[in-house]
Amino acid sequence: MANGAYNAALAVNNVSVILGGVLVLSDVTFEVGSSALLGVVGPNGGGKSTLFNAIAGLLPLETGRVLVYGQPPDKARGRIAYVPQREDVNWRFPVSAMDVVTLGRSRKVGWLRRPGKTDMAIVQSSLERVGMWDERSSMIDELSGGQRQRVFVARALAQEAEILLLDEAFSGVDVASQEGLVTVLRSLRDDGRTILIATHDLTNMAERFDVVLAINHHICAFGPPETAFTAEVLEELYGAHGVVFGNGGVHHG
């Protein structure tokens, strides 16, 4: 691996993943630095969630390696926070917004020790940062989709993670709440964090992301959104008849 990889916040090098005998990721290589907002786009089943699980160290790699600030994921777990897709979360579990965010401190303080004053100050600061302090006592199943996403971002902040992986963060979230979430994430990026958001929606990509990774089992494009989405890339992602260009951006059918 080139020396520059060790200066990257995240370096993914020749990563392939096989699940159930199927090659889900094939030779995926890219690097991203600190202070970056990266959109990971592609069709459903194209490997976005698998990539996030591989980065988080939750899946074995068939080939390649992942480095987080020069360390493998198992040595850098506290530096990565993974927010899974909403269908992977049990929303009926009786916890408040503050409970969820406080769980972000468990890796720091250990499961057996109660959070102290410093921990709770970090929890409060994290909720305030995403505009959810006033909703701290609300049960998680009472919150809107956008509010839930903000709470999970706050949990990542309480964990003091430097890399945030948000899987389908815009799913089930209205457009206004999406834009509010993007505003929060931009401020975190400006503080030096690296944020990856998986999405299958290409609308307003240029306004939302610094760089995009287009993936359909392998990397189809990687770069600024205004240059990454060529006709060839879109066809590779969604098929010859799957893409139309609208006034609001690019949509796939």
LINSUL-V665173 format. One record per pair of residues at least 12 apart in sequence whose C-alpha atoms are under 10 Angstrom apart, sorted by the first residue. I is the first residue (numbers start at 0). J is the second residue. D is the distance in Angstrom with one decimal. If there is no record, write none. Layout:
BEGIN
<<I | J | D> <I | J | D>>
END
This chain:
BEGIN
<<0 | 12 | 7.6> <0 | 13 | 9.9> <0 | 64 | 9.8> <2 | 69 | 9.9> <3 | 30 | 9.1> <3 | 69 | 9.9> <4 | 29 | 9.3> <4 | 30 | 6.9> <4 | 31 | 9.0> <4 | 32 | 9.3> <4 | 66 | 8.0> <4 | 67 | 9.5> <4 | 68 | 8.5> <4 | 69 | 7.3> <5 | 30 | 9.7> <5 | 66 | 7.7> <5 | 67 | 8.4> <5 | 68 | 6.2> <5 | 69 | 4.7> <5 | 70 | 8.4> <6 | 30 | 9.5> <6 | 31 | 9.4> <6 | 32 | 7.6> <6 | 33 | 9.3> <6 | 67 | 9.6> <6 | 68 | 6.7> <6 | 69 | 7.2> <7 | 29 | 10.0> <7 | 30 | 6.3> <7 | 31 | 5.8> <7 | 32 | 4.6> <7 | 33 | 7.1> <7 | 66 | 8.5> <7 | 67 | 7.7> <7 | 68 | 6.1> <7 | 69 | 7.5> <8 | 30 | 7.7> <8 | 31 | 6.0> <8 | 32 | 4.7> <8 | 33 | 5.4> <8 | 34 | 9.0> <8 | 35 | 9.4> <8 | 66 | 8.0> <8 | 67 | 5.7> <8 | 68 | 4.7> <8 | 69 | 7.8> <8 | 70 | 9.8> <8 | 78 | 10.0> <8 | 161 | 8.5> <8 | 162 | 7.8> <8 | 192 | 8.9> <8 | 193 | 7.2> <9 | 29 | 8.3> <9 | 30 | 5.7> <9 | 31 | 5.4> <9 | 32 | 6.5> <9 | 33 | 8.3> <9 | 54 | 8.6> <9 | 65 | 7.4> <9 | 66 | 5.9> <9 | 67 | 4.8> <9 | 68 | 6.2> <9 | 69 | 7.9> <9 | 70 | 9.3> <9 | 71 | 10.0> <9 | 72 | 9.9> <9 | 162 | 8.2> <9 | 193 | 8.4> <10 | 28 | 7.7> <10 | 29 | 6.1> <10 | 30 | 4.4> <10 | 31 | 6.6> <10 | 32 | 8.6> <10 | 54 | 9.2> <10 | 64 | 8.3> <10 | 65 | 5.8> <10 | 66 | 5.1> <10 | 67 | 6.6> <10 | 68 | 7.9> <10 | 69 | 7.9> <10 | 70 | 9.6> <10 | 71 | 9.8> <11 | 26 | 9.5> <11 | 27 | 6.9> <11 | 28 | 5.1> <11 | 29 | 5.3> <11 | 30 | 6.1> <11 | 31 | 8.9> <11 | 50 | 9.6> <11 | 53 | 9.5> <11 | 54 | 7.8> <11 | 63 | 7.8> <11 | 64 | 6.2> <11 | 65 | 4.7> <11 | 66 | 6.5> <11 | 67 | 8.8> <12 | 26 | 7.6> <12 | 27 | 6.4> <12 | 28 | 4.4> <12 | 29 | 6.6> <12 | 30 | 8.2> <12 | 62 | 8.9> <12 | 63 | 5.5> <12 | 64 | 5.5> <12 | 65 | 6.3> <12 | 66 | 8.4> <13 | 25 | 7.7> <13 | 26 | 4.3> <13 | 27 | 5.0> <13 | 28 | 5.1> <13 | 29 | 8.6> <13 | 60 | 9.9> <13 | 61 | 9.7> <13 | 62 | 6.6> <13 | 63 | 4.6> <13 | 64 | 6.9> <13 | 65 | 8.9> <14 | 26 | 4.9> <14 | 27 | 4.8> <14 | 28 | 6.6> <14 | 29 | 9.7> <14 | 50 | 8.8> <14 | 53 | 8.6> <14 | 54 | 9.7> <14 | 60 | 6.7> <14 | 61 | 7.3> <14 | 62 | 5.3> <14 | 63 | 4.2> <14 | 64 | 6.0> <14 | 65 | 7.6> <14 | 217 | 9.6> <15 | 27 | 6.5> <15 | 28 | 9.5> <15 | 50 | 9.2> <15 | 53 | 9.3> <15 | 59 | 9.4> <15 | 60 | 6.1> <15 | 61 | 5.3> <15 | 62 | 5.1> <15 | 63 | 6.6> <15 | 64 | 8.9> <15 | 216 | 9.1> <15 | 217 | 8.9> <16 | 46 | 9.3> <16 | 49 | 7.9> <16 | 50 | 8.4> <16 | 53 | 8.0> <16 | 58 | 8.0> <16 | 59 | 7.2> <16 | 60 | 5.2> <16 | 61 | 5.1> <16 | 62 | 7.2> <16 | 63 | 9.2> <16 | 216 | 9.4> <17 | 49 | 9.7> <17 | 58 | 9.5> <17 | 59 | 8.5> <17 | 60 | 7.6> <17 | 61 | 6.4> <17 | 62 | 9.5> <18 | 49 | 9.1> <18 | 58 | 9.2> <18 | 59 | 9.4> <18 | 60 | 9.9> <18 | 61 | 9.6> <22 | 46 | 9.6> <22 | 61 | 9.2> <22 | 216 | 7.8> <22 | 217 | 10.0> <23 | 44 | 8.5> <23 | 45 | 7.5> <23 | 46 | 5.9> <23 | 47 | 9.5> <23 | 49 | 7.4> <23 | 50 | 9.0> <23 | 215 | 8.9> <23 | 216 | 5.5> <23 | 217 | 8.4> <24 | 45 | 8.3> <24 | 46 | 6.2> <24 | 47 | 8.9> <24 | 49 | 7.5> <24 | 50 | 7.3> <24 | 53 | 9.7> <24 | 60 | 9.4> <24 | 61 | 9.3> <24 | 62 | 9.8> <24 | 214 | 9.0> <24 | 215 | 8.2> <24 | 216 | 4.6> <24 | 217 | 5.9> <24 | 218 | 8.9> <25 | 46 | 9.5> <25 | 61 | 9.3> <25 | 62 | 8.8> <25 | 63 | 9.9> <25 | 215 | 9.3> <25 | 216 | 5.9> <25 | 217 | 5.1> <25 | 218 | 8.3> <26 | 61 | 9.7> <26 | 62 | 7.7> <26 | 63 | 7.6> <26 | 216 | 8.8> <26 | 217 | 6.6> <26 | 218 | 8.2> <27 | 50 | 8.8> <27 | 62 | 9.7> <27 | 63 | 8.4> <27 | 64 | 9.8> <27 | 214 | 8.9> <27 | 216 | 8.3> <27 | 217 | 5.9> <27 | 218 | 6.1> <27 | 219 | 9.8> <28 | 63 | 8.8> <28 | 64 | 9.4> <28 | 65 | 9.4> <28 | 217 | 9.0> <28 | 218 | 7.7> <28 | 221 | 9.8> <29 | 65 | 9.9> <29 | 212 | 8.6> <29 | 218 | 8.8> <29 | 221 | 7.8> <30 | 65 | 9.8> <30 | 66 | 9.5> <30 | 221 | 9.7> <31 | 193 | 7.9> <31 | 194 | 9.7> <31 | 195 | 9.6> <31 | 210 | 9.1> <32 | 68 | 9.1> <32 | 191 | 9.3> <32 | 192 | 9.0> <32 | 193 | 7.0> <33 | 68 | 9.5> <33 | 161 | 8.4> <33 | 162 | 8.5> <33 | 188 | 7.9> <33 | 189 | 9.3> <33 | 190 | 9.2> <33 | 191 | 5.5> <33 | 192 | 5.8> <33 | 193 | 5.2> <33 | 194 | 8.8> <34 | 161 | 9.5> <34 | 162 | 9.6> <34 | 185 | 9.0> <34 | 186 | 9.6> <34 | 187 | 8.0> <34 | 188 | 4.6> <34 | 189 | 5.8> <34 | 190 | 6.8> <34 | 191 | 4.2> <34 | 192 | 5.0> <34 | 193 | 5.3> <34 | 194 | 8.0> <34 | 209 | 9.6> <35 | 162 | 9.6> <35 | 184 | 9.8> <35 | 185 | 8.7> <35 | 187 | 9.3> <35 | 188 | 5.7> <35 | 189 | 8.1> <35 | 190 | 9.9> <35 | 191 | 7.7> <35 | 192 | 6.8> <35 | 193 | 4.8> <35 | 194 | 6.2> <35 | 195 | 8.2> <35 | 208 | 8.4> <35 | 209 | 6.5> <35 | 210 | 7.8> <36 | 163 | 9.7> <36 | 181 | 9.4> <36 | 184 | 7.7> <36 | 185 | 7.2> <36 | 187 | 9.2> <36 | 188 | 6.4> <36 | 189 | 9.4> <36 | 192 | 8.4> <36 | 193 | 6.2> <36 | 194 | 4.9> <36 | 195 | 6.2> <36 | 196 | 7.9> <36 | 207 | 8.1> <36 | 208 | 5.4> <36 | 209 | 5.4> <36 | 210 | 6.8> <36 | 211 | 8.6> <37 | 164 | 9.7> <37 | 188 | 10.0> <37 | 193 | 7.8> <37 | 194 | 6.0> <37 | 195 | 4.7> <37 | 196 | 6.3> <37 | 197 | 8.6> <37 | 207 | 8.9> <37 | 208 | 5.7> <37 | 209 | 6.1> <37 | 210 | 5.1> <37 | 211 | 5.4> <37 | 212 | 7.2> <37 | 221 | 9.8> <37 | 222 | 9.4> <37 | 223 | 9.4> <37 | 224 | 9.7> <38 | 165 | 9.7> <38 | 194 | 8.4> <38 | 195 | 5.9> <38 | 196 | 5.0> <38 | 197 | 6.0> <38 | 198 | 7.1> <38 | 199 | 9.6> <38 | 201 | 9.4> <38 | 204 | 7.8> <38 | 205 | 9.8> <38 | 207 | 8.2> <38 | 208 | 5.9> <38 | 209 | 7.9> <38 | 210 | 6.4> <38 | 211 | 4.6> <38 | 212 | 6.1> <38 | 213 | 8.2> <38 | 221 | 9.8> <38 | 223 | 9.9> <38 | 224 | 8.7> <39 | 51 | 9.7> <39 | 164 | 10.0> <39 | 165 | 9.7> <39 | 166 | 9.1> <39 | 167 | 9.4> <39 | 195 | 6.7> <39 | 196 | 5.8> <39 | 197 | 4.5> <39 | 198 | 6.2> <39 | 199 | 8.2> <39 | 200 | 10.0> <39 | 201 | 10.0> <39 | 208 | 9.7> <39 | 210 | 8.9> <39 | 211 | 5.8> <39 | 212 | 4.8> <39 | 213 | 6.0> <39 | 214 | 7.2> <39 | 221 | 9.3> <40 | 167 | 9.6> <40 | 196 | 8.4> <40 | 197 | 5.9> <40 | 198 | 5.1> <40 | 199 | 5.3> <40 | 200 | 7.3> <40 | 201 | 7.4> <40 | 204 | 9.6> <40 | 211 | 7.1> <40 | 212 | 6.2> <40 | 213 | 4.9> <40 | 214 | 6.2> <40 | 215 | 8.5> <40 | 219 | 9.9> <40 | 220 | 9.8> <40 | 236 | 8.8> <41 | 197 | 8.3> <41 | 198 | 7.1> <41 | 199 | 5.3> <41 | 200 | 8.3> <41 | 201 | 8.8> <41 | 212 | 8.5> <41 | 213 | 5.7> <41 | 214 | 5.2> <41 | 215 | 5.8> <41 | 216 | 9.0> <41 | 218 | 9.6> <41 | 219 | 9.1> <41 | 233 | 9.2> <41 | 235 | 9.5> <41 | 236 | 6.0> <41 | 237 | 7.7> <42 | 198 | 8.6> <42 | 199 | 5.7> <42 | 200 | 8.9> <42 | 213 | 9.3> <42 | 214 | 8.0> <42 | 215 | 6.7> <42 | 216 | 9.6> <42 | 235 | 10.0> <42 | 236 | 6.4> <42 | 237 | 6.5> <42 | 238 | 9.9> <42 | 251 | 9.1> <43 | 198 | 9.0> <43 | 199 | 6.9> <43 | 215 | 8.9> <43 | 236 | 10.0> <43 | 237 | 9.7> <44 | 215 | 8.0> <44 | 216 | 8.4> <45 | 199 | 9.6> <45 | 213 | 9.6> <45 | 214 | 6.5> <45 | 215 | 4.3> <45 | 216 | 5.2> <45 | 217 | 8.4> <45 | 236 | 8.4> <45 | 237 | 9.9> <46 | 197 | 10.0> <46 | 214 | 7.1> <46 | 215 | 6.4> <46 | 216 | 5.3> <46 | 217 | 8.2> <47 | 166 | 7.9> <47 | 167 | 9.2> <47 | 196 | 9.4> <47 | 197 | 6.3> <47 | 198 | 8.2> <47 | 199 | 9.2> <47 | 212 | 9.7> <47 | 213 | 9.3> <47 | 214 | 7.1> <47 | 215 | 8.1> <47 | 216 | 8.2> <48 | 83 | 8.2> <48 | 84 | 8.4> <48 | 164 | 9.7> <48 | 165 | 9.5> <48 | 166 | 6.6> <48 | 167 | 8.7> <48 | 197 | 7.5> <48 | 198 | 9.8> <49 | 216 | 9.4> <50 | 197 | 9.6> <50 | 214 | 9.5> <50 | 216 | 9.3> <51 | 81 | 7.7> <51 | 82 | 9.5> <51 | 83 | 8.9> <51 | 163 | 10.0> <51 | 164 | 6.6> <51 | 165 | 8.4> <51 | 166 | 7.6> <51 | 195 | 8.7> <51 | 196 | 9.4> <51 | 197 | 8.5> <52 | 81 | 8.3> <52 | 83 | 9.2> <52 | 164 | 9.2> <52 | 166 | 9.8> <53 | 65 | 7.8> <53 | 72 | 8.7> <54 | 66 | 8.2> <54 | 67 | 8.4> <54 | 71 | 9.0> <54 | 72 | 6.8> <54 | 73 | 9.9> <54 | 79 | 8.7> <54 | 81 | 9.4> <54 | 164 | 8.8> <55 | 67 | 9.3> <55 | 71 | 9.4> <55 | 72 | 6.0> <55 | 73 | 8.1> <55 | 75 | 9.0> <55 | 76 | 7.3> <55 | 78 | 9.7> <55 | 79 | 6.7> <55 | 80 | 7.9> <55 | 81 | 7.0> <55 | 162 | 9.8> <55 | 163 | 9.9> <55 | 164 | 8.4> <56 | 71 | 8.0> <56 | 72 | 5.2> <56 | 73 | 6.2> <56 | 74 | 9.5> <56 | 75 | 9.4> <56 | 76 | 8.1> <56 | 79 | 9.7> <57 | 72 | 8.8> <57 | 73 | 9.0> <67 | 79 | 8.2> <67 | 161 | 9.6> <67 | 162 | 8.5> <68 | 161 | 9.7> <68 | 162 | 9.8> <75 | 160 | 9.6> <76 | 106 | 9.1> <76 | 160 | 8.6> <76 | 162 | 9.9> <77 | 103 | 9.9> <77 | 106 | 7.1> <77 | 107 | 8.0> <77 | 155 | 9.7> <77 | 158 | 6.9> <77 | 159 | 7.4> <77 | 160 | 6.0> <77 | 161 | 8.4> <77 | 162 | 9.4> <78 | 155 | 9.5> <78 | 158 | 8.1> <78 | 159 | 7.0> <78 | 160 | 4.3> <78 | 161 | 5.1> <78 | 162 | 6.1> <78 | 163 | 8.6> <79 | 155 | 8.2> <79 | 158 | 8.7> <79 | 159 | 8.7> <79 | 160 | 5.2> <79 | 161 | 6.2> <79 | 162 | 4.8> <79 | 163 | 6.0> <79 | 164 | 7.5> <79 | 193 | 9.6> <79 | 194 | 9.9> <80 | 103 | 9.1> <80 | 151 | 9.4> <80 | 152 | 8.7> <80 | 154 | 8.5> <80 | 155 | 5.4> <80 | 156 | 8.5> <80 | 157 | 10.0> <80 | 158 | 7.5> <80 | 159 | 8.6> <80 | 160 | 5.8> <80 | 161 | 7.8> <80 | 162 | 6.3> <80 | 163 | 4.9> <80 | 164 | 6.1> <80 | 165 | 8.4> <80 | 194 | 9.7> <81 | 151 | 9.1> <81 | 152 | 9.3> <81 | 154 | 10.0> <81 | 155 | 7.7> <81 | 160 | 9.5> <81 | 162 | 8.5> <81 | 163 | 6.1> <81 | 164 | 4.7> <81 | 165 | 6.2> <81 | 166 | 7.8> <81 | 195 | 9.7> <82 | 148 | 8.4> <82 | 151 | 6.6> <82 | 152 | 7.6> <82 | 154 | 9.2> <82 | 155 | 8.1> <82 | 163 | 7.7> <82 | 164 | 6.0> <82 | 165 | 4.8> <82 | 166 | 6.1> <82 | 167 | 8.9> <82 | 168 | 8.1> <82 | 196 | 9.5> <83 | 151 | 9.4> <83 | 164 | 8.1> <83 | 165 | 6.5> <83 | 166 | 5.2> <83 | 167 | 7.7> <83 | 168 | 8.3> <83 | 197 | 10.0> <84 | 148 | 10.0> <84 | 165 | 7.8> <84 | 166 | 5.2> <84 | 167 | 5.7> <84 | 168 | 7.1> <84 | 169 | 9.6> <84 | 170 | 8.2> <84 | 197 | 9.4> <85 | 144 | 8.7> <85 | 147 | 9.1> <85 | 148 | 8.8> <85 | 166 | 8.4> <85 | 167 | 7.8> <85 | 168 | 8.0> <85 | 169 | 9.8> <85 | 170 | 7.8> <85 | 171 | 8.5> <86 | 170 | 9.9> <89 | 139 | 9.8> <89 | 140 | 9.1> <90 | 138 | 9.3> <90 | 139 | 6.6> <90 | 140 | 5.3> <90 | 141 | 9.1> <90 | 142 | 9.8> <90 | 147 | 9.5> <91 | 138 | 9.2> <91 | 139 | 7.9> <91 | 140 | 5.9> <91 | 141 | 9.5> <92 | 138 | 9.0> <92 | 139 | 8.0> <92 | 140 | 7.8> <93 | 138 | 6.7> <93 | 139 | 7.5> <93 | 140 | 7.9> <94 | 136 | 9.0> <94 | 137 | 8.4> <94 | 138 | 5.6> <94 | 139 | 6.1> <94 | 140 | 8.3> <95 | 134 | 8.8> <95 | 135 | 6.7> <95 | 136 | 5.5> <95 | 137 | 5.3> <95 | 138 | 4.1> <95 | 139 | 5.4> <95 | 140 | 8.5> <95 | 141 | 9.2> <95 | 142 | 9.7> <95 | 150 | 9.8> <96 | 126 | 8.6> <96 | 131 | 8.2> <96 | 132 | 8.8> <96 | 133 | 10.0> <96 | 134 | 7.0> <96 | 135 | 4.9> <96 | 136 | 6.1> <96 | 137 | 5.9> <96 | 138 | 6.1> <96 | 139 | 5.6> <96 | 140 | 9.4> <96 | 141 | 9.7> <96 | 142 | 8.7> <96 | 146 | 9.3> <96 | 147 | 8.1> <96 | 149 | 9.6> <96 | 150 | 6.2> <96 | 151 | 8.7> <96 | 153 | 9.4> <96 | 154 | 9.2> <97 | 119 | 9.5> <97 | 122 | 7.4> <97 | 123 | 8.2> <97 | 125 | 9.9> <97 | 126 | 7.9> <97 | 131 | 9.2> <97 | 132 | 8.3> <97 | 134 | 8.4> <97 | 135 | 4.9> <97 | 136 | 6.4> <97 | 137 | 8.2> <97 | 138 | 8.9> <97 | 139 | 9.2> <97 | 150 | 8.2> <97 | 153 | 9.4> <97 | 154 | 8.9> <98 | 122 | 9.4> <98 | 135 | 8.3> <98 | 136 | 8.5> <98 | 137 | 9.8> <98 | 138 | 9.0> <98 | 139 | 9.1> <98 | 150 | 9.9> <98 | 154 | 9.4> <99 | 122 | 9.6> <99 | 135 | 9.5> <99 | 138 | 9.6> <99 | 139 | 8.1> <99 | 147 | 9.9> <99 | 150 | 7.3> <99 | 151 | 7.4> <99 | 153 | 8.8> <99 | 154 | 6.5> <100 | 119 | 9.6> <100 | 121 | 9.5> <100 | 122 | 6.2> <100 | 123 | 8.8> <100 | 125 | 7.9> <100 | 126 | 7.6> <100 | 135 | 9.1> <100 | 150 | 6.7> <100 | 151 | 7.0> <100 | 152 | 8.6> <100 | 153 | 6.0> <100 | 154 | 4.0> <100 | 155 | 7.8> <100 | 156 | 8.5> <100 | 157 | 6.5> <100 | 158 | 8.5> <101 | 113 | 10.0> <101 | 114 | 7.8> <101 | 118 | 7.9> <101 | 119 | 7.4> <101 | 121 | 8.9> <101 | 122 | 6.0> <101 | 123 | 9.2> <101 | 125 | 9.8> <101 | 153 | 9.3> <101 | 154 | 6.9> <101 | 157 | 7.2> <101 | 158 | 8.8> <102 | 114 | 9.4> <102 | 122 | 9.3> <102 | 154 | 7.0> <102 | 155 | 9.5> <102 | 157 | 8.3> <102 | 158 | 8.3> <103 | 118 | 9.6> <103 | 121 | 9.9> <103 | 122 | 8.3> <103 | 151 | 9.1> <103 | 152 | 10.0> <103 | 153 | 8.4> <103 | 154 | 4.9> <103 | 155 | 6.3> <103 | 156 | 7.7> <103 | 157 | 5.2> <103 | 158 | 4.6> <103 | 159 | 8.3> <103 | 160 | 9.5> <104 | 118 | 6.7> <104 | 119 | 8.8> <104 | 121 | 8.6> <104 | 122 | 8.0> <104 | 154 | 8.0> <104 | 155 | 9.2> <104 | 156 | 9.4> <104 | 157 | 5.9> <104 | 158 | 5.4> <104 | 159 | 8.5> <105 | 118 | 9.5> <105 | 157 | 9.5> <105 | 158 | 8.0> <106 | 157 | 9.9> <106 | 158 | 7.1> <106 | 159 | 9.9> <107 | 157 | 9.3> <107 | 158 | 7.1> <107 | 159 | 8.8> <118 | 157 | 8.1> <118 | 158 | 9.8> <119 | 157 | 9.1> <120 | 157 | 9.5> <121 | 153 | 9.7> <121 | 154 | 10.0> <121 | 156 | 8.4> <121 | 157 | 5.9> <121 | 158 | 9.0> <121 | 159 | 9.0> <122 | 135 | 9.9> <122 | 153 | 7.7> <122 | 154 | 7.8> <122 | 156 | 8.3> <122 | 157 | 5.6> <122 | 158 | 9.1> <123 | 135 | 8.8> <123 | 153 | 9.2> <123 | 157 | 8.8> <124 | 153 | 8.7> <124 | 156 | 8.9> <124 | 157 | 8.2> <125 | 149 | 9.8> <125 | 150 | 8.8> <125 | 152 | 8.4> <125 | 153 | 4.9> <125 | 154 | 7.2> <125 | 155 | 8.5> <125 | 156 | 5.7> <125 | 157 | 5.9> <125 | 158 | 9.5> <125 | 159 | 9.4> <126 | 149 | 8.2> <126 | 150 | 7.0> <126 | 151 | 9.6> <126 | 152 | 8.8> <126 | 153 | 5.4> <126 | 154 | 8.2> <126 | 156 | 8.7> <126 | 157 | 8.7> <127 | 153 | 8.4> <128 | 149 | 9.3> <128 | 152 | 9.5> <128 | 153 | 7.4> <128 | 156 | 8.9> <128 | 183 | 7.7> <128 | 186 | 9.3> <128 | 187 | 9.1> <129 | 146 | 9.1> <129 | 148 | 9.6> <129 | 149 | 5.8> <129 | 150 | 7.5> <129 | 151 | 9.6> <129 | 152 | 7.5> <129 | 153 | 6.4> <129 | 156 | 9.5> <129 | 179 | 9.2> <129 | 180 | 8.1> <129 | 182 | 9.4> <129 | 183 | 6.2> <129 | 184 | 8.8> <129 | 186 | 9.8> <129 | 187 | 9.8> <130 | 146 | 9.0> <130 | 149 | 7.8> <130 | 150 | 9.1> <130 | 153 | 9.3> <130 | 179 | 9.7> <130 | 180 | 9.9> <130 | 183 | 8.7> <131 | 146 | 7.4> <131 | 147 | 9.4> <131 | 149 | 7.2> <131 | 150 | 6.9> <131 | 153 | 8.5> <132 | 150 | 9.4> <132 | 153 | 9.9> <134 | 146 | 8.9> <134 | 150 | 9.5> <135 | 150 | 8.9> <143 | 171 | 9.0> <143 | 172 | 7.8> <143 | 173 | 9.4> <143 | 176 | 9.3> <144 | 168 | 9.1> <144 | 169 | 8.5> <144 | 170 | 8.1> <144 | 171 | 6.0> <144 | 172 | 5.1> <144 | 173 | 7.9> <144 | 176 | 8.3> <144 | 177 | 9.5> <145 | 168 | 8.5> <145 | 169 | 7.9> <145 | 170 | 9.1> <145 | 171 | 8.0> <145 | 172 | 5.2> <145 | 173 | 7.3> <145 | 174 | 9.4> <145 | 175 | 9.0> <145 | 176 | 5.3> <145 | 177 | 6.8> <145 | 178 | 9.7> <145 | 179 | 8.4> <145 | 180 | 7.3> <146 | 172 | 8.9> <146 | 176 | 8.0> <146 | 179 | 9.9> <146 | 180 | 8.9> <147 | 168 | 9.7> <147 | 172 | 9.5> <148 | 165 | 8.9> <148 | 167 | 10.0> <148 | 168 | 6.6> <148 | 169 | 8.4> <148 | 170 | 9.8> <148 | 172 | 8.7> <148 | 176 | 9.6> <148 | 177 | 9.5> <148 | 180 | 7.8> <149 | 168 | 9.5> <149 | 176 | 9.6> <149 | 179 | 9.3> <149 | 180 | 6.8> <149 | 183 | 8.5> <149 | 184 | 9.6> <151 | 165 | 9.2> <151 | 168 | 9.9> <152 | 164 | 9.6> <152 | 165 | 8.5> <152 | 168 | 9.9> <152 | 180 | 9.2> <152 | 183 | 9.1> <152 | 184 | 8.6> <156 | 187 | 9.2> <156 | 192 | 10.0> <160 | 192 | 8.1> <160 | 193 | 9.4> <161 | 187 | 9.5> <161 | 188 | 9.6> <161 | 190 | 9.8> <161 | 191 | 7.7> <161 | 192 | 5.0> <161 | 193 | 6.3> <161 | 194 | 8.3> <162 | 188 | 9.8> <162 | 191 | 9.5> <162 | 192 | 6.0> <162 | 193 | 4.8> <162 | 194 | 5.8> <162 | 195 | 7.8> <163 | 184 | 9.6> <163 | 187 | 9.9> <163 | 192 | 7.7> <163 | 193 | 6.4> <163 | 194 | 4.7> <163 | 195 | 6.2> <163 | 196 | 8.2> <164 | 193 | 8.7> <164 | 194 | 6.1> <164 | 195 | 5.0> <164 | 196 | 6.1> <164 | 197 | 7.9> <165 | 194 | 7.6> <165 | 195 | 6.1> <165 | 196 | 4.7> <165 | 197 | 6.3> <165 | 198 | 9.0> <166 | 195 | 8.2> <166 | 196 | 5.9> <166 | 197 | 4.8> <166 | 198 | 7.1> <167 | 196 | 6.7> <167 | 197 | 5.1> <167 | 198 | 4.9> <167 | 199 | 7.7> <167 | 200 | 9.3> <168 | 180 | 8.9> <168 | 181 | 10.0> <168 | 196 | 6.7> <168 | 197 | 7.2> <168 | 198 | 7.3> <169 | 181 | 9.6> <169 | 196 | 8.8> <169 | 197 | 8.8> <169 | 198 | 7.2> <169 | 199 | 9.4> <169 | 200 | 8.6> <170 | 197 | 10.0> <170 | 198 | 8.0> <170 | 199 | 9.2> <170 | 200 | 9.1> <177 | 207 | 10.0> <178 | 207 | 8.5> <181 | 206 | 9.7> <181 | 207 | 6.8> <181 | 208 | 9.0> <182 | 207 | 8.9> <184 | 196 | 10.0> <184 | 207 | 9.7> <185 | 207 | 8.6> <185 | 208 | 8.9> <185 | 209 | 9.8> <194 | 208 | 9.8> <195 | 208 | 9.5> <195 | 210 | 9.8> <195 | 211 | 9.2> <195 | 212 | 9.4> <196 | 208 | 9.2> <196 | 211 | 9.4> <196 | 212 | 9.9> <197 | 211 | 9.8> <197 | 212 | 9.2> <197 | 213 | 9.9> <199 | 213 | 9.7> <199 | 236 | 10.0> <199 | 250 | 9.3> <199 | 251 | 8.7> <200 | 248 | 9.8> <200 | 249 | 8.2> <200 | 250 | 6.8> <200 | 251 | 7.7> <201 | 224 | 9.5> <201 | 228 | 9.5> <201 | 247 | 9.6> <201 | 248 | 7.0> <201 | 249 | 5.4> <201 | 250 | 5.9> <201 | 251 | 7.8> <202 | 244 | 9.8> <202 | 245 | 9.1> <202 | 246 | 9.6> <202 | 247 | 6.3> <202 | 248 | 4.8> <202 | 249 | 5.4> <202 | 250 | 6.3> <202 | 251 | 9.4> <203 | 224 | 9.4> <203 | 247 | 6.7> <203 | 248 | 5.5> <203 | 249 | 7.7> <203 | 250 | 9.8> <204 | 223 | 9.4> <204 | 224 | 6.2> <204 | 225 | 8.1> <204 | 228 | 9.9> <204 | 247 | 10.0> <204 | 248 | 7.6> <204 | 249 | 8.4> <205 | 223 | 7.7> <205 | 224 | 5.2> <205 | 225 | 5.8> <205 | 226 | 9.4> <205 | 248 | 8.8> <206 | 224 | 8.8> <206 | 225 | 9.4> <207 | 224 | 9.2> <208 | 223 | 8.0> <208 | 224 | 7.2> <208 | 225 | 10.0> <209 | 222 | 8.4> <209 | 223 | 6.2> <209 | 224 | 7.3> <209 | 225 | 9.7> <210 | 222 | 5.1> <210 | 223 | 4.4> <210 | 224 | 5.8> <210 | 225 | 9.0> <210 | 226 | 9.7> <210 | 227 | 8.7> <211 | 223 | 6.1> <211 | 224 | 5.6> <211 | 225 | 9.4> <211 | 226 | 9.7> <211 | 227 | 7.3> <211 | 228 | 9.2> <212 | 224 | 8.7> <212 | 227 | 8.4> <213 | 227 | 8.0> <213 | 228 | 8.4> <213 | 232 | 8.0> <213 | 233 | 8.9> <213 | 235 | 9.5> <213 | 236 | 7.5> <214 | 232 | 9.5> <214 | 235 | 9.1> <214 | 236 | 7.1> <215 | 232 | 10.0> <215 | 235 | 7.6> <215 | 236 | 5.8> <215 | 237 | 8.7> <216 | 236 | 9.5> <217 | 236 | 10.0> <218 | 232 | 9.7> <218 | 235 | 10.0> <218 | 236 | 9.7> <219 | 231 | 9.1> <219 | 232 | 6.0> <219 | 233 | 8.7> <219 | 234 | 9.9> <219 | 235 | 7.0> <219 | 236 | 7.4> <220 | 232 | 6.7> <220 | 233 | 9.5> <220 | 235 | 9.8> <220 | 236 | 9.7> <228 | 249 | 9.0> <230 | 242 | 9.0> <233 | 249 | 9.4> <233 | 251 | 8.9> <236 | 251 | 9.5> <237 | 251 | 7.0> <237 | 252 | 8.4> <238 | 251 | 9.4> <238 | 252 | 9.9> <240 | 252 | 8.1>>
END
